[in-house]
Amino acid sequence: MQSPRVIGLLACICPLLPLSAHAQWDLRAKAALPALPYWLTLDREREIDFVPLLWTNEIDGDDSGCCVLGAAIRQRLGPAYVWLGLAFGTDPDGGTPAAIETAVEIDGGTVAFRRLHGRNAFSIRYPLYMSEAAHPGELDRVSVGVSAIWTYDGTYADSVPYFDCPSEAPSLPCSEVKAPYAWSTGRDHALVAEGAWGRGEWSAPRLEGSLVMGLKAAGGDHGYLRAELTSRVAGRVGQAAWTTWLGGGWSSEDAPQQRRFLLHGADPITRWLNPYLDAEGALLADIPYFVPGGANLRAYEATRPLVKGYLGAGGEIGREIETNIGVWGRVAAFAEAAWTPGIPDRLGPEELNEDGSLLFDWEELPAGEGKPLGQFRARSLEVDEIWADAGLALSAGYDKLAVTLSLPLWASDPAFAGEPIGDRANKAFALRWALSVAFYPHGRPGE
């Protein structure tokens, strides 16, 4: 992607980020509807709202990876909100429409369907209040839901190059191969059950979990189980707010790679559902972009360790600065750690050998005879089972929209952490960064 095109697209899309439905679609049961803080009202009497959609990739756009354009309409019909979104790529061969999204919301519950780049999902979610209280903040709340997600293969996932070299000698003609990162071939048909319990704000559940079952009986190629559970506790000390969490995840041995856990954040499926990420030519695919989830070890975004299970814990303490015009900021310090049994399944683009004893470092040499030449070096893989990082998170926002710059200044294993700014030696203490954009449709935690 050329620099002028990137600059032009950023200038075009930045004003629309608060309005983008696709950027925040999360088809798990607890967030079936897009988390949109703003809609443009077309007709107040009929309660018709509108939002433009825009992203860029090289799948449904033209050969240079231009734009996918669309619009979403929301209308009030009695006790329900009906939501419909359509998007079209600029290349007719890319498929029309490029995306279909529809949802119905009644009394906080949602039924939704979405199709995008071979991803199909149906979900239903409903909140339950377990006690009565004079103020909503004192209510015990349970949100339960199920969803079905069926995908084809990693055709639309962003590919990463690596060298496929014969193992007989350390330097032989190699073939450059492109393969989707953290994705297994075949059809992934799954049923997802999720729940959350909390008191008060929807944006800060105290306990949430999910159970995923891969279905071969429904035409899928993978049969597996996957479970995840996280507990959060929040509070205040003077003018500072703090949050701590404890969580863990487990997947069976036959789980496809997209259903395993990325230590640096949300799992591959969650990232892939966002058209700004992990697709060829996606706008934010080439920068360190942090999506909260998993063990949350944001210092390791560069190599994205992929594991079948983890136990993690972390905490954050920070202070917000409010203004009377809706603009706010936040400075926070965080620390995170995770234990992973055994060697990761994958580090960077390389899928490790079965016992995980070797890591192959690839180096591209000048091309010859129509093929690139490569040299690889095998070395003992020395990765601790304990991963940790710490640093600062700087946020700026308006109303329910926030942009956060994470600075994981310390990493326990710097060899697998992100490259430091300025190309200095990759030491434990270094200046690293990751970006994220978030919406809080139910209000920010602590409000």
C-alpha positions in Angstrom: 0.0 0.0 0.0 1.6 3.3 -1.1 2.1 6.2 1.3 -0.1 8.7 -0.7 -3.0 6.3 -0.7 -2.6 5.7 3.0 -2.6 9.4 3.8 -5.6 10.0 1.6 -7.6 7.1 3.1 -6.7 8.2 6.7 -7.9 11.7 5.9 -11.1 10.3 4.5 -11.9 7.7 7.1 -10.9 9.4 10.4 -14.0 11.6 10.5 -16.1 8.5 10.0 -14.5 6.3 12.6 -17.1 7.2 15.3 -19.8 6.4 12.8 -18.5 3.1 11.5 -20.6 0.1 12.2 -18.3 -2.4 10.7 -15.3 -1.3 12.8 -17.1 -2.4 16.0 -19.2 -5.4 14.9 -18.7 -8.2 17.4 -20.8 -11.2 16.6 -20.5 -12.9 19.9 -23.7 -13.1 21.9 -22.9 -10.3 24.3 -22.5 -7.7 21.6 -24.7 -8.6 18.7 -25.4 -5.1 17.6 -22.7 -2.6 16.5 -21.4 -0.5 19.3 -22.3 2.9 17.7 -22.1 6.0 19.8 -23.6 8.2 17.1 -26.2 8.0 14.4 -27.2 10.7 11.9 -30.9 11.4 12.2 -32.8 11.5 8.9 -36.4 11.7 10.2 -37.1 12.5 13.9 -40.8 11.9 13.6 -40.3 8.4 12.3 -37.1 7.8 14.3 -35.0 6.9 11.2 -31.2 7.0 11.7 -28.4 6.7 9.2 -24.7 5.9 9.4 -22.1 5.8 6.5 -19.8 2.8 6.2 -16.3 2.9 4.8 -13.2 0.7 4.8 -10.5 -0.5 2.5 -9.0 -3.8 1.5 -7.8 -5.8 -1.5 -10.6 -8.3 -1.5 -13.8 -6.5 -2.3 -12.0 -3.4 -3.6 -10.1 -2.9 -6.9 -6.6 -4.3 -7.6 -5.0 -1.4 -5.7 -7.1 -2.1 -2.7 -9.5 0.8 -2.7 -12.7 1.1 -0.8 -15.8 -0.7 0.3 -18.7 1.8 0.7 -22.1 1.4 2.2 -24.7 2.6 4.6 -26.8 1.5 7.5 -30.3 2.5 8.5 -32.0 2.1 11.9 -35.7 2.6 12.4 -37.9 2.4 15.5 -40.9 0.1 15.0 -43.0 -0.1 18.1 -40.9 -1.5 20.9 -38.1 -2.6 18.6 -35.2 -1.1 16.7 -34.6 -2.6 13.3 -31.1 -2.3 11.8 -30.0 -3.0 8.3 -26.6 -2.4 6.7 -25.4 -3.0 3.1 -21.9 -2.4 1.7 -20.5 -2.7 -1.9 -16.9 -3.0 -3.2 -15.7 -0.8 -6.0 -14.8 -3.9 -8.1 -17.9 -5.7 -9.4 -15.8 -8.9 -9.4 -15.4 -8.5 -5.7 -19.0 -9.5 -5.1 -22.2 -7.6 -4.6 -22.9 -6.8 -1.9 -19.6 -7.0 -0.1 -21.4 -7.2 3.3 -24.9 -7.6 4.7 -25.7 -6.9 8.3 -29.2 -6.9 9.9 -30.3 -6.9 13.5 -33.4 -6.4 15.7 -33.2 -5.0 19.2 -36.0 -5.3 21.7 -35.7 -4.3 25.4 -32.0 -4.7 25.3 -32.0 -8.1 23.7 -30.8 -8.6 20.1 -31.1 -11.0 17.2 -28.5 -10.4 14.5 -27.1 -11.8 11.3 -24.0 -10.8 9.4 -22.1 -11.9 6.3 -18.7 -10.5 5.4 -15.8 -12.1 3.3 -17.0 -15.6 3.8 -17.8 -15.1 7.4 -21.4 -15.8 8.4 -22.8 -15.4 11.9 -26.1 -15.5 13.7 -26.5 -14.5 17.3 -29.2 -13.9 19.9 -28.6 -12.2 23.3 -30.8 -11.1 26.1 -30.1 -9.4 29.5 -31.7 -10.7 32.7 -32.0 -8.7 36.0 -31.7 -11.0 39.0 -32.8 -8.5 41.7 -34.9 -5.4 42.2 -33.4 -2.1 43.4 -34.3 1.5 43.4 -31.3 2.4 41.2 -30.1 0.5 38.1 -26.5 0.6 39.4 -27.5 -1.6 42.3 -28.9 -4.4 40.1 -27.4 -7.8 39.7 -27.4 -8.5 36.0 -26.9 -11.6 33.8 -26.5 -11.5 30.1 -26.8 -14.8 28.2 -26.7 -15.6 24.6 -25.9 -18.1 21.9 -24.4 -17.6 18.4 -23.5 -19.7 15.4 -20.5 -18.7 13.4 -19.5 -20.5 10.2 -16.5 -19.6 8.1 -14.9 -21.2 5.1 -11.2 -21.0 5.1 -8.4 -18.4 5.5 -8.8 -17.1 1.9 -9.6 -13.6 3.0 -7.2 -13.5 6.0 -4.0 -11.4 5.7 -1.1 -13.6 4.5 2.4 -13.5 5.8 5.5 -14.6 3.7 8.0 -17.1 4.9 10.7 -19.3 3.3 9.9 -22.9 2.7 13.4 -24.5 2.5 14.5 -28.1 2.3 15.9 -29.3 5.6 18.9 -31.3 4.2 21.3 -28.4 4.2 21.5 -24.9 5.8 21.4 -23.0 2.5 19.4 -24.2 -0.5 17.1 -22.6 -3.1 13.9 -21.8 -1.2 10.4 -21.0 -2.2 8.7 -17.9 -0.8 5.3 -19.0 0.5 2.4 -16.9 1.6 0.0 -18.4 4.1 -2.7 -16.9 6.4 -1.4 -16.3 9.8 -2.9 -18.3 12.7 -5.5 -20.0 10.5 -6.2 -23.6 9.7 -7.7 -24.6 6.4 -11.2 -26.0 6.0 -14.6 -25.0 7.2 -15.0 -23.8 10.8 -18.6 -24.3 11.9 -19.1 -23.5 15.5 -21.8 -22.9 18.2 -20.9 -20.3 20.8 -22.6 -19.9 24.2 -21.7 -16.9 26.3 -22.7 -15.3 29.5 -21.8 -12.3 31.7 -22.7 -11.4 35.3 -22.2 -8.0 36.9 -23.7 -5.3 39.0 -24.2 -1.8 37.6 -22.6 -0.7 34.4 -22.8 -2.9 31.3 -19.3 -1.8 30.3 -17.7 -3.4 33.3 -19.0 -7.0 33.9 -17.6 -8.7 36.9 -17.6 -12.3 35.4 -17.8 -13.3 31.8 -17.2 -16.6 30.0 -17.7 -18.5 26.7 -17.9 -22.0 25.5 -17.3 -22.8 21.8 -18.1 -26.2 20.2 -16.8 -27.0 16.7 -19.4 -28.9 14.7 -18.5 -31.6 12.2 -22.1 -32.8 12.1 -23.1 -29.4 10.5 -20.6 -29.7 7.7 -17.5 -28.4 9.4 -14.0 -29.9 9.1 -13.1 -29.3 12.8 -14.6 -30.9 15.9 -13.3 -29.2 19.1 -14.0 -27.5 22.4 -12.8 -24.1 23.6 -13.6 -22.4 26.9 -12.6 -19.0 28.4 -13.5 -17.3 31.7 -12.6 -13.9 33.1 -13.3 -12.1 36.3 -12.9 -8.3 36.9 -12.9 -6.1 39.9 -12.9 -2.3 39.8 -12.7 0.4 42.4 -11.3 3.9 43.2 -8.5 5.2 45.4 -8.9 8.9 45.8 -9.2 10.4 42.3 -7.7 7.3 40.6 -9.7 4.4 39.3 -8.3 0.8 39.3 -9.2 -2.5 37.7 -7.8 -6.0 38.2 -8.6 -9.1 36.3 -8.0 -12.8 36.4 -8.7 -15.1 33.5 -7.9 -18.3 31.7 -8.6 -20.1 28.5 -8.4 -23.7 27.2 -8.8 -25.3 23.8 -8.7 -29.0 22.9 -5.8 -30.4 20.9 -7.8 -30.6 17.7 -8.9 -26.9 17.8 -8.0 -25.0 14.6 -5.5 -22.2 15.0 -8.2 -19.5 14.6 -9.8 -20.9 17.8 -6.7 -20.8 19.9 -5.5 -17.8 22.0 -3.3 -14.9 21.0 -1.4 -13.8 24.1 -1.2 -10.2 23.0 -5.0 -9.7 22.7 -8.2 -11.0 21.2 -8.2 -14.3 19.4 -7.9 -14.6 15.5 -11.7 -15.0 15.0 -12.5 -11.8 16.9 -9.8 -9.8 15.0 -10.9 -11.3 11.6 -14.5 -10.1 12.2 -13.2 -6.5 12.0 -12.7 -5.5 8.4 -10.1 -2.9 9.3 -7.8 -5.7 10.6 -6.3 -9.0 9.4 -7.4 -8.8 5.7 -5.3 -8.1 2.7 -4.9 -4.3 2.3 -6.9 -3.5 5.4 -6.4 0.0 6.6 -5.0 -0.8 10.1 -3.4 -4.2 9.2 0.2 -2.8 8.9 0.4 -1.1 12.3 0.5 -2.5 15.8 -3.2 -2.6 16.6 -4.3 -3.8 20.0 -7.7 -5.5 20.5 -8.3 -6.3 24.2 -8.8 -10.0 25.0 -7.0 -13.2 26.0 -4.0 -12.6 28.2 -3.8 -8.9 27.1 0.0 -9.0 26.7 0.2 -6.1 24.4 4.1 -6.0 24.3 4.1 -9.1 22.1 1.9 -7.9 19.3 4.8 -8.3 16.8 5.2 -12.0 17.1 1.7 -12.8 18.4 2.4 -16.0 20.4 -0.4 -18.5 19.7 -1.2 -21.0 22.5 -3.8 -23.7 23.3 -4.2 -22.5 26.9 -3.2 -19.8 29.4 -3.8 -18.4 32.9 -3.4 -14.7 33.1 -3.8 -11.8 35.5 -3.3 -8.0 35.2 -4.2 -4.7 36.7 -4.4 -1.0 35.7 -4.7 2.2 37.7 -5.3 5.6 36.1 -6.8 9.0 36.3 -9.2 10.7 33.9 -9.4 14.4 33.1 -12.8 15.6 32.1 -14.0 18.8 30.4 -17.4 20.5 30.1 -17.5 20.0 26.3 -17.3 16.2 26.3 -13.6 15.9 25.6 -11.7 13.7 28.1 -8.3 12.1 28.6 -6.8 9.4 30.7 -3.3 8.3 31.9 -2.9 4.8 33.3 -0.2 2.4 34.3 -0.7 -1.3 33.6 1.0 -4.6 34.4 0.0 -8.0 32.9 1.3 -11.6 33.2 0.4 -15.0 31.9 1.4 -18.6 32.3 1.3 -20.9 29.3 1.8 -24.6 29.7 4.4 -25.7 27.2 5.8 -24.0 24.1 3.5 -21.8 22.0 2.0 -23.3 18.8 3.2 -20.4 16.7 5.6 -17.4 17.0 5.4 -14.9 14.2 4.7 -16.4 10.8 6.3 -19.7 11.7 4.3 -22.7 12.9 6.6 -24.6 15.3 7.5 -28.3 15.0 5.5 -30.7 17.1 7.6 -30.7 20.2 8.4 -27.0 19.9 12.1 -27.5 20.5 13.4 -25.5 17.5 12.8 -22.0 16.2 13.8 -21.3 12.6 15.1 -17.8 11.6 14.8 -17.0 8.0 16.9 -14.5 6.0 16.2 -13.6 2.4 19.2 -13.6 0.0 19.5 -12.2 -3.5 17.2 -13.9 -6.1 18.7 -16.5 -8.5 17.3 -18.6 -11.3 13.8 -17.2 -10.9 13.6 -18.2 -7.3 14.6 -16.4 -4.1 17.5 -17.9 -2.3 17.1 -18.3 1.5 19.2 -19.2 4.4 17.8 -20.5 7.6 19.2 -21.1 11.0 17.8 -23.5 13.5 18.4 -22.7 17.2 17.1 -24.0 20.5 13.8 -22.3 21.4 14.2 -20.8 24.8 10.8 -19.3 25.8 9.8 -19.0 29.4 6.4 -20.3 30.3 5.8 -17.0 32.3 5.2 -14.0 30.1 4.8 -10.4 31.5 4.8 -6.8 30.5 4.1 -3.4 32.0 3.8 0.2 30.8 1.6 3.2 30.2 -1.7 3.7 28.4 -2.6 7.2 27.2 -6.2 7.8 26.1 -8.1 10.7 24.5 -11.8 10.7 23.8 -14.9 12.6 23.1 -18.1 11.4 24.7 -18.2 7.6 24.1 -15.3 7.4 21.6 -11.7 6.8 22.7 -8.3 6.4 21.0 -5.7 4.7 23.2 -1.9 4.6 22.7 -0.4 1.7 24.7 3.3 1.9 25.6 4.5 -1.5 26.9 7.8 -0.2 28.2 8.9 -3.5 29.8 8.7 -7.0 28.5 9.9 -10.1 30.3 11.1 -11.8 27.1 12.2 -9.0 24.8 13.3 -11.4 22.0 9.6 -11.9 21.2 8.4 -8.4 22.0 7.7 -5.6 19.5 10.6 -3.8 17.9 11.5 -0.7 19.9 11.0 2.7 18.3 14.3 4.0 16.7 15.7 0.5 15.9 17.6 0.2 19.2 18.6 -3.1 20.6 15.5 -5.1 21.7 16.0 -4.9 25.4 13.6 -5.6 28.3 13.1 -1.8 28.7 12.3 -0.1 25.4 9.8 2.3 23.8 7.1 0.1 22.1 3.6 1.1 21.1 0.2 -0.2 20.0 -2.9 1.7 19.0 -6.6 0.9 19.7 -10.0 2.6 19.1 -12.9 1.9 21.4 -16.5 2.8 21.8 -18.5 2.7 25.0 -22.2 2.6 24.0 -23.3 2.1 27.6 -21.0 4.6 29.1 -17.3 4.4 30.1 -16.4 2.2 33.1 -16.6 4.2 36.3 -19.0 6.8 35.0 
